[in-house]
Amino acid sequence: MVDELNQKDRLRFLQCFKDSQAILSDMLKRGYSHWIITFSGGKDSTATAVVAIETALVFTVERIDIAYCDTGLEIPVIYQYAMGFLEYLRETSRLAYLPLHIHILHPSLDDSFWVCLLGKGYPPPHQRFRWCTRRLKIEPVEDALKTIIQPNKTIILTGVRFGESRSRDIQMLNSCRRGGECGHGVWFKYSSRLKAGYLAPIASWSECDVWDFLQYCAHEFGYPTHYLEKYVYNGRDTRFGCWMCTVVSQDKAMEKITALPQWSYLKPLLHFRQRVKELASRIESRVLRPDGKPGRLTLKARKQLLDELLKLQRDLGMDIISPEEVRMIQEYWNKELEQGGV
């Protein structure tokens, strides 16, 4: 399949691959023999995982851990792809001798999105109150990392790249100024808190480098990545988040995915996200704080949303909210009613 590309493009992404392998080899020489790969199922984390695993087939790595955090709000098509990719890593004989360990992580029940939104009454996340990321992703991953990190031997591999967005570039550059190392196509920093390094081995790759690598090179190695662009992303200019993300004004990713015939049945998820934003924006759906500003969602609004969510779950025939979450939500409601909540 590589022959379908012109020679210039082929050499370009193969050189990116070699450069990233050289970076990882250098980390091994520095004593970082334990690698943790943070995997989301997106194109960048997939490329990072493939590069790291292929490097581990050449050089001796003491241990590789892959951490995938299931927030409960993953876009179904991405979730299915992620599970399929991880299953490939578990089952393929070519990787059988690698010291590979796969972890599926979840937020705590009390911190799940639905318990926070419908049980505690948090308003939908927005730019000034983005309560979701730390609870759903950062804390579950950090809690897991603390149990497997080997001080001064562990390096955490991420798929961040320069050029993804202006804010991401600023964040990465600021991190470098606080003690990281920029240059030679690598971004690296050491966390004294975790006693581990952070490395972005594809930091200097362009978006085209990533896509071409997954479409051709990774696929030739045997990884199930060749259909990611067409059948999961529905094009190259898509950025994924949670299907319930209310921080963005328009969910372009879900719109593109549900435009594909095989995923059109997911459109009600898109409509429910908009429904939550709309209901939460009404002043009568919020408890007013002492200063007169809208606070948490009223009990009435939360009950209405839970009823609609359970109906959505029945109509789609898919798991959206667990029975344990429903029970905890009702426990919060009972406590509020005992305290005279509205």
C-alpha positions as a Markdown table, in Angstrom:
| # | Residue | x | y | z |
|---|---|---|---|---|
| 1 | Met | 0.0 | 0.0 | 0.0 |
| 2 | Val | 2.9 | 2.3 | 0.6 |
| 3 | Asp | 3.5 | 2.3 | -3.2 |
| 4 | Glu | 0.3 | 4.3 | -3.6 |
| 5 | Leu | 2.1 | 7.3 | -2.1 |
| 6 | Asn | 4.7 | 9.2 | -4.0 |
| 7 | Gln | 8.3 | 8.6 | -3.0 |
| 8 | Lys | 8.6 | 12.0 | -1.3 |
| 9 | Asp | 5.6 | 11.3 | 1.0 |
| 10 | Arg | 6.7 | 7.8 | 1.7 |
| 11 | Leu | 10.2 | 9.0 | 2.8 |
| 12 | Arg | 8.6 | 11.7 | 4.9 |
| 13 | Phe | 6.5 | 9.6 | 7.3 |
| 14 | Leu | 9.1 | 6.8 | 7.4 |
| 15 | Gln | 11.7 | 9.4 | 8.5 |
| 16 | Cys | 9.3 | 10.6 | 11.2 |
| 17 | Phe | 9.0 | 7.0 | 12.4 |
| 18 | Lys | 12.7 | 6.5 | 12.5 |
| 19 | Asp | 13.2 | 9.8 | 14.3 |
| 20 | Ser | 10.7 | 8.8 | 17.0 |
| 21 | Gln | 12.3 | 5.4 | 17.4 |
| 22 | Ala | 15.6 | 7.1 | 17.9 |
| 23 | Ile | 14.1 | 9.3 | 20.6 |
| 24 | Leu | 12.7 | 6.3 | 22.4 |
| 25 | Ser | 16.0 | 4.5 | 22.1 |
| 26 | Asp | 17.7 | 7.5 | 23.7 |
| 27 | Met | 15.3 | 7.3 | 26.6 |
| 28 | Leu | 16.3 | 3.7 | 27.1 |
| 29 | Lys | 19.9 | 4.7 | 27.3 |
| 30 | Arg | 19.0 | 7.2 | 30.0 |
| 31 | Gly | 17.5 | 4.4 | 32.0 |
| 32 | Tyr | 13.8 | 4.8 | 31.2 |
| 33 | Ser | 13.1 | 1.1 | 30.7 |
| 34 | His | 9.5 | 1.2 | 31.8 |
| 35 | Trp | 7.0 | 2.8 | 29.4 |
| 36 | Ile | 3.4 | 3.8 | 30.1 |
| 37 | Ile | 1.4 | 4.7 | 27.0 |
| 38 | Thr | -1.7 | 6.9 | 27.5 |
| 39 | Phe | -4.2 | 5.6 | 24.9 |
| 40 | Ser | -7.4 | 7.3 | 23.9 |
| 41 | Gly | -8.3 | 5.6 | 20.7 |
| 42 | Gly | -7.6 | 8.7 | 18.7 |
| 43 | Lys | -5.2 | 8.9 | 15.8 |
| 44 | Asp | -2.3 | 10.5 | 17.7 |
| 45 | Ser | -2.4 | 8.1 | 20.7 |
| 46 | Thr | -2.7 | 5.2 | 18.2 |
| 47 | Ala | 0.4 | 6.4 | 16.3 |
| 48 | Thr | 2.3 | 6.8 | 19.6 |
| 49 | Ala | 1.3 | 3.3 | 20.7 |
| 50 | Val | 2.4 | 1.7 | 17.4 |
| 51 | Val | 5.7 | 3.6 | 17.4 |
| 52 | Ala | 6.5 | 2.6 | 21.0 |
| 53 | Ile | 5.5 | -1.1 | 20.5 |
| 54 | Glu | 7.5 | -1.4 | 17.2 |
| 55 | Thr | 10.5 | 0.1 | 19.0 |
| 56 | Ala | 10.1 | -2.3 | 21.9 |
| 57 | Leu | 10.3 | -5.2 | 19.3 |
| 58 | Val | 13.8 | -3.9 | 18.4 |
| 59 | Phe | 15.2 | -2.7 | 21.8 |
| 60 | Thr | 14.8 | -4.3 | 25.2 |
| 61 | Val | 12.1 | -2.6 | 27.3 |
| 62 | Glu | 11.5 | -3.9 | 30.8 |
| 63 | Arg | 7.7 | -3.3 | 30.9 |
| 64 | Ile | 5.0 | -1.5 | 28.8 |
| 65 | Asp | 1.7 | -0.5 | 30.3 |
| 66 | Ile | -1.1 | 0.9 | 28.1 |
| 67 | Ala | -3.7 | 2.9 | 30.0 |
| 68 | Tyr | -7.1 | 3.6 | 28.5 |
| 69 | Cys | -9.6 | 5.6 | 30.4 |
| 70 | Asp | -13.3 | 4.8 | 29.7 |
| 71 | Thr | -15.1 | 7.9 | 30.9 |
| 72 | Gly | -18.5 | 6.4 | 30.1 |
| 73 | Leu | -19.0 | 9.1 | 27.5 |
| 74 | Glu | -16.8 | 7.9 | 24.7 |
| 75 | Ile | -18.2 | 8.3 | 21.3 |
| 76 | Pro | -19.3 | 4.7 | 20.5 |
| 77 | Val | -17.4 | 4.4 | 17.2 |
| 78 | Ile | -14.2 | 5.5 | 18.9 |
| 79 | Tyr | -14.8 | 3.2 | 21.8 |
| 80 | Gln | -15.4 | 0.3 | 19.5 |
| 81 | Tyr | -12.2 | 1.1 | 17.6 |
| 82 | Ala | -10.2 | 1.4 | 20.9 |
| 83 | Met | -11.4 | -1.9 | 22.2 |
| 84 | Gly | -10.6 | -3.6 | 18.9 |
| 85 | Phe | -7.1 | -2.1 | 18.8 |
| 86 | Leu | -6.4 | -3.2 | 22.4 |
| 87 | Glu | -7.7 | -6.7 | 21.6 |
| 88 | Tyr | -5.4 | -6.9 | 18.7 |
| 89 | Leu | -2.5 | -6.1 | 21.0 |
| 90 | Arg | -3.6 | -8.8 | 23.4 |
| 91 | Glu | -4.1 | -11.5 | 20.7 |
| 92 | Thr | -1.5 | -11.0 | 18.0 |
| 93 | Ser | 1.3 | -13.6 | 18.2 |
| 94 | Arg | 4.0 | -11.1 | 16.9 |
| 95 | Leu | 3.7 | -9.2 | 20.2 |
| 96 | Ala | 3.1 | -12.1 | 22.5 |
| 97 | Tyr | 6.6 | -12.0 | 24.1 |
| 98 | Leu | 6.5 | -8.3 | 24.9 |
| 99 | Pro | 6.0 | -7.4 | 28.6 |
| 100 | Leu | 2.7 | -5.7 | 27.7 |
| 101 | His | 0.0 | -4.9 | 30.2 |
| 102 | Ile | -3.3 | -3.3 | 29.3 |
| 103 | His | -5.4 | -1.3 | 31.8 |
| 104 | Ile | -9.0 | -0.2 | 31.2 |
| 105 | Leu | -9.6 | 2.6 | 33.8 |
| 106 | His | -12.9 | 4.2 | 34.9 |
| 107 | Pro | -13.7 | 7.3 | 37.0 |
| 108 | Ser | -15.0 | 6.6 | 40.5 |
| 109 | Leu | -18.8 | 6.2 | 40.7 |
| 110 | Asp | -19.1 | 9.3 | 42.8 |
| 111 | Asp | -17.2 | 11.3 | 40.1 |
| 112 | Ser | -19.0 | 9.9 | 37.1 |
| 113 | Phe | -20.5 | 12.4 | 34.7 |
| 114 | Trp | -24.1 | 11.4 | 35.3 |
| 115 | Val | -23.7 | 11.4 | 39.1 |
| 116 | Cys | -22.2 | 14.8 | 39.1 |
| 117 | Leu | -24.7 | 16.3 | 36.6 |
| 118 | Leu | -27.9 | 14.6 | 37.7 |
| 119 | Gly | -27.1 | 13.6 | 41.3 |
| 120 | Lys | -25.1 | 16.6 | 42.6 |
| 121 | Gly | -26.7 | 19.0 | 40.2 |
| 122 | Tyr | -23.5 | 20.4 | 38.6 |
| 123 | Pro | -24.4 | 22.5 | 35.5 |
| 124 | Pro | -23.1 | 21.1 | 32.2 |
| 125 | Pro | -19.4 | 21.8 | 31.9 |
| 126 | His | -18.4 | 25.1 | 30.2 |
| 127 | Gln | -15.2 | 27.1 | 29.7 |
| 128 | Arg | -15.4 | 28.7 | 33.1 |
| 129 | Phe | -16.4 | 25.6 | 35.0 |
| 130 | Arg | -14.8 | 22.6 | 33.2 |
| 131 | Trp | -15.3 | 20.1 | 36.0 |
| 132 | Cys | -15.3 | 17.0 | 33.9 |
| 133 | Thr | -11.8 | 16.5 | 32.7 |
| 134 | Arg | -10.1 | 16.1 | 36.0 |
| 135 | Arg | -12.8 | 13.8 | 37.4 |
| 136 | Leu | -13.3 | 11.6 | 34.4 |
| 137 | Lys | -9.8 | 11.3 | 33.0 |
| 138 | Ile | -7.0 | 12.9 | 34.9 |
| 139 | Glu | -7.7 | 11.4 | 38.4 |
| 140 | Pro | -8.4 | 7.8 | 37.2 |
| 141 | Val | -5.2 | 7.8 | 35.2 |
| 142 | Glu | -3.0 | 9.4 | 37.9 |
| 143 | Asp | -4.4 | 7.0 | 40.5 |
| 144 | Ala | -3.5 | 4.1 | 38.3 |
| 145 | Leu | -0.1 | 5.4 | 37.4 |
| 146 | Lys | 0.9 | 5.8 | 41.1 |
| 147 | Thr | 0.5 | 2.1 | 41.5 |
| 148 | Ile | 2.8 | 1.1 | 38.6 |
| 149 | Ile | 5.4 | 3.8 | 38.3 |
| 150 | Gln | 8.9 | 2.8 | 38.9 |
| 151 | Pro | 10.7 | 5.9 | 40.3 |
| 152 | Asn | 13.2 | 7.3 | 37.8 |
| 153 | Lys | 12.7 | 4.4 | 35.4 |
| 154 | Thr | 9.2 | 5.2 | 34.1 |
| 155 | Ile | 8.4 | 7.4 | 31.2 |
| 156 | Ile | 4.9 | 8.3 | 30.2 |
| 157 | Leu | 4.3 | 8.5 | 26.5 |
| 158 | Thr | 1.6 | 10.9 | 25.2 |
| 159 | Gly | 0.4 | 11.7 | 21.7 |
| 160 | Val | 0.5 | 15.5 | 22.0 |
| 161 | Arg | 1.8 | 17.3 | 18.9 |
| 162 | Phe | 2.8 | 20.8 | 18.1 |
| 163 | Gly | 0.4 | 22.3 | 15.6 |
| 164 | Glu | -2.8 | 20.7 | 17.0 |
| 165 | Ser | -4.0 | 24.1 | 18.3 |
| 166 | Arg | -2.6 | 27.4 | 19.4 |
| 167 | Ser | -3.5 | 26.7 | 23.1 |
| 168 | Arg | -1.9 | 23.3 | 23.0 |
| 169 | Asp | 1.3 | 24.8 | 21.5 |
| 170 | Ile | 1.5 | 27.5 | 24.2 |
| 171 | Gln | 0.9 | 24.8 | 26.9 |
| 172 | Met | 3.7 | 22.6 | 25.6 |
| 173 | Leu | 6.2 | 25.5 | 25.2 |
| 174 | Asn | 5.4 | 26.7 | 28.7 |
| 175 | Ser | 6.0 | 23.3 | 30.0 |
| 176 | Cys | 9.3 | 23.2 | 28.3 |
| 177 | Arg | 10.4 | 26.5 | 29.8 |
| 178 | Arg | 9.7 | 25.0 | 33.2 |
| 179 | Gly | 12.3 | 22.3 | 32.8 |
| 180 | Gly | 11.6 | 20.3 | 29.6 |
| 181 | Glu | 13.8 | 19.8 | 26.7 |
| 182 | Cys | 12.8 | 21.1 | 23.3 |
| 183 | Gly | 14.6 | 20.3 | 20.0 |
| 184 | His | 15.5 | 17.3 | 17.9 |
| 185 | Gly | 11.8 | 16.6 | 17.3 |
| 186 | Val | 11.1 | 15.8 | 20.9 |
| 187 | Trp | 9.3 | 17.3 | 23.8 |
| 188 | Phe | 10.3 | 16.0 | 27.3 |
| 189 | Lys | 9.9 | 16.9 | 30.9 |
| 190 | Tyr | 10.5 | 15.3 | 34.3 |
| 191 | Ser | 7.8 | 15.2 | 37.0 |
| 192 | Ser | 9.4 | 15.4 | 40.4 |
| 193 | Arg | 6.0 | 14.7 | 41.9 |
| 194 | Leu | 5.5 | 11.4 | 40.1 |
| 195 | Lys | 9.3 | 10.7 | 39.8 |
| 196 | Ala | 8.7 | 9.9 | 36.1 |
| 197 | Gly | 9.3 | 11.5 | 32.8 |
| 198 | Tyr | 6.8 | 12.6 | 30.2 |
| 199 | Leu | 7.6 | 12.2 | 26.6 |
| 200 | Ala | 5.8 | 13.1 | 23.4 |
| 201 | Pro | 7.6 | 11.1 | 20.7 |
| 202 | Ile | 5.5 | 12.4 | 17.8 |
| 203 | Ala | 5.5 | 16.0 | 19.0 |
| 204 | Ser | 7.0 | 17.3 | 15.7 |
| 205 | Trp | 4.8 | 15.1 | 13.4 |
| 206 | Ser | 2.3 | 16.9 | 11.2 |
| 207 | Glu | -1.3 | 15.7 | 10.9 |
| 208 | Cys | -0.5 | 14.3 | 7.5 |
| 209 | Asp | 2.5 | 12.4 | 8.9 |
| 210 | Val | 0.2 | 10.7 | 11.5 |
| 211 | Trp | -2.5 | 9.8 | 9.0 |
| 212 | Asp | -0.1 | 8.5 | 6.4 |
| 213 | Phe | 1.7 | 6.4 | 9.0 |
| 214 | Leu | -1.5 | 4.8 | 10.2 |
| 215 | Gln | -2.9 | 4.3 | 6.7 |
| 216 | Tyr | 0.2 | 2.7 | 5.3 |
| 217 | Cys | 3.1 | 1.9 | 7.6 |
| 218 | Ala | 1.2 | 0.7 | 10.7 |
| 219 | His | -1.3 | -1.2 | 8.6 |
| 220 | Glu | 1.6 | -3.0 | 6.9 |
| 221 | Phe | 2.9 | -4.0 | 10.3 |
| 222 | Gly | -0.5 | -5.6 | 10.8 |
| 223 | Tyr | -2.3 | -3.1 | 13.1 |
| 224 | Pro | -6.0 | -2.5 | 12.4 |
| 225 | Thr | -5.5 | 1.2 | 11.6 |
| 226 | His | -6.2 | 1.5 | 7.9 |
| 227 | Tyr | -9.9 | 2.2 | 8.3 |
| 228 | Leu | -9.6 | 4.8 | 11.0 |
| 229 | Glu | -9.6 | 7.8 | 8.7 |
| 230 | Lys | -12.6 | 6.8 | 6.5 |
| 231 | Tyr | -14.9 | 4.7 | 8.7 |
| 232 | Val | -14.2 | 6.2 | 12.2 |
| 233 | Tyr | -13.1 | 9.8 | 11.7 |
| 234 | Asn | -15.0 | 10.3 | 8.3 |
| 235 | Gly | -12.1 | 12.5 | 7.1 |
| 236 | Arg | -8.9 | 14.0 | 8.5 |
| 237 | Asp | -10.1 | 17.3 | 10.0 |
| 238 | Thr | -12.0 | 15.8 | 12.9 |
| 239 | Arg | -11.1 | 16.2 | 16.6 |
| 240 | Phe | -12.8 | 14.0 | 19.1 |
| 241 | Gly | -14.1 | 14.5 | 22.6 |
| 242 | Cys | -16.9 | 13.0 | 24.6 |
| 243 | Trp | -20.2 | 12.8 | 22.9 |
| 244 | Met | -21.8 | 14.8 | 25.8 |
| 245 | Cys | -19.2 | 17.6 | 25.6 |
| 246 | Thr | -21.0 | 20.8 | 26.3 |
| 247 | Val | -17.8 | 22.9 | 26.4 |
| 248 | Val | -17.8 | 23.3 | 22.6 |
| 249 | Ser | -20.7 | 25.2 | 21.0 |
| 250 | Gln | -21.0 | 22.7 | 18.1 |
| 251 | Asp | -20.1 | 19.0 | 18.2 |
| 252 | Lys | -18.6 | 18.8 | 14.7 |
| 253 | Ala | -17.1 | 15.3 | 15.4 |
| 254 | Met | -20.5 | 13.7 | 16.2 |
| 255 | Glu | -22.1 | 15.5 | 13.3 |
| 256 | Lys | -19.5 | 14.0 | 10.9 |
| 257 | Ile | -19.7 | 10.6 | 12.4 |
| 258 | Thr | -23.5 | 10.4 | 12.3 |
| 259 | Ala | -23.4 | 11.6 | 8.7 |
| 260 | Leu | -22.1 | 8.1 | 7.9 |
| 261 | Pro | -25.0 | 5.6 | 7.2 |
| 262 | Gln | -23.6 | 3.0 | 9.6 |
| 263 | Trp | -23.5 | 5.5 | 12.5 |
| 264 | Ser | -26.6 | 7.6 | 11.7 |
| 265 | Tyr | -28.5 | 5.8 | 14.5 |
| 266 | Leu | -26.4 | 7.7 | 17.0 |
| 267 | Lys | -28.0 | 11.1 | 16.1 |
| 268 | Pro | -30.2 | 11.0 | 19.2 |
| 269 | Leu | -27.0 | 11.3 | 21.3 |
| 270 | Leu | -26.3 | 14.5 | 19.5 |
| 271 | His | -29.8 | 15.8 | 20.1 |
| 272 | Phe | -29.7 | 14.9 | 23.8 |
| 273 | Arg | -26.5 | 16.8 | 24.3 |
| 274 | Gln | -28.2 | 19.9 | 22.9 |
| 275 | Arg | -31.3 | 19.2 | 25.0 |
| 276 | Val | -29.1 | 19.2 | 28.2 |
| 277 | Lys | -27.5 | 22.5 | 27.2 |
| 278 | Glu | -30.8 | 24.1 | 26.4 |
| 279 | Leu | -32.6 | 23.0 | 29.6 |
| 280 | Ala | -29.6 | 24.1 | 31.8 |
| 281 | Ser | -29.6 | 27.5 | 30.2 |
| 282 | Arg | -33.1 | 28.3 | 31.5 |
| 283 | Ile | -33.1 | 30.3 | 34.7 |
| 284 | Glu | -36.0 | 28.2 | 36.0 |
| 285 | Ser | -33.8 | 25.1 | 35.8 |
| 286 | Arg | -31.2 | 26.5 | 38.1 |
| 287 | Val | -31.1 | 27.1 | 41.9 |
| 288 | Leu | -30.2 | 30.8 | 42.4 |
| 289 | Arg | -27.2 | 31.5 | 44.7 |
| 290 | Pro | -27.3 | 34.2 | 47.4 |
| 291 | Asp | -25.8 | 36.6 | 44.9 |
| 292 | Gly | -28.6 | 36.0 | 42.4 |
| 293 | Lys | -26.5 | 34.1 | 39.9 |
| 294 | Pro | -27.6 | 30.6 | 38.7 |
| 295 | Gly | -26.1 | 27.7 | 40.5 |
| 296 | Arg | -26.7 | 24.0 | 40.4 |
| 297 | Leu | -29.6 | 22.3 | 38.5 |
| 298 | Thr | -32.9 | 22.1 | 40.3 |
| 299 | Leu | -34.1 | 18.7 | 41.4 |
| 300 | Lys | -37.0 | 19.0 | 39.0 |
| 301 | Ala | -34.7 | 19.6 | 36.0 |
| 302 | Arg | -32.4 | 16.7 | 37.0 |
| 303 | Lys | -35.4 | 14.3 | 37.3 |
| 304 | Gln | -36.6 | 15.3 | 33.9 |
| 305 | Leu | -33.2 | 14.8 | 32.3 |
| 306 | Leu | -32.8 | 11.4 | 34.0 |
| 307 | Asp | -36.2 | 10.3 | 32.7 |
| 308 | Glu | -35.2 | 11.4 | 29.2 |
| 309 | Leu | -31.8 | 9.8 | 29.4 |
| 310 | Leu | -33.3 | 6.4 | 30.5 |
| 311 | Lys | -35.7 | 6.6 | 27.6 |
| 312 | Leu | -32.8 | 7.4 | 25.2 |
| 313 | Gln | -31.0 | 4.3 | 26.5 |
| 314 | Arg | -34.0 | 2.1 | 26.0 |
| 315 | Asp | -34.6 | 3.5 | 22.5 |
| 316 | Leu | -31.0 | 3.0 | 21.4 |
| 317 | Gly | -30.5 | -0.3 | 23.1 |
| 318 | Met | -27.1 | 0.6 | 24.4 |
| 319 | Asp | -25.6 | 1.2 | 27.8 |
| 320 | Ile | -25.4 | 4.9 | 28.6 |
| 321 | Ile | -25.9 | 5.1 | 32.4 |
| 322 | Ser | -25.4 | 2.2 | 34.8 |
| 323 | Pro | -27.8 | 0.9 | 37.4 |
| 324 | Glu | -25.2 | 1.8 | 40.0 |
| 325 | Glu | -25.1 | 5.4 | 38.8 |
| 326 | Val | -28.9 | 5.6 | 38.9 |
| 327 | Arg | -28.9 | 4.4 | 42.5 |
| 328 | Met | -26.3 | 6.9 | 43.6 |
| 329 | Ile | -28.2 | 9.7 | 41.8 |
| 330 | Gln | -31.3 | 8.8 | 43.7 |
| 331 | Glu | -29.4 | 8.7 | 47.0 |
| 332 | Tyr | -28.3 | 12.3 | 46.4 |
| 333 | Trp | -31.9 | 13.3 | 45.6 |
| 334 | Asn | -33.1 | 11.7 | 48.9 |
| 335 | Lys | -30.5 | 13.6 | 50.9 |
| 336 | Glu | -31.6 | 16.8 | 49.2 |
| 337 | Leu | -35.2 | 16.2 | 49.9 |
| 338 | Glu | -34.4 | 15.5 | 53.5 |
| 339 | Gln | -32.7 | 18.9 | 53.6 |
| 340 | Gly | -35.5 | 20.7 | 51.9 |
| 341 | Gly | -33.9 | 20.8 | 48.4 |
| 342 | Val | -35.7 | 22.1 | 45.3 |
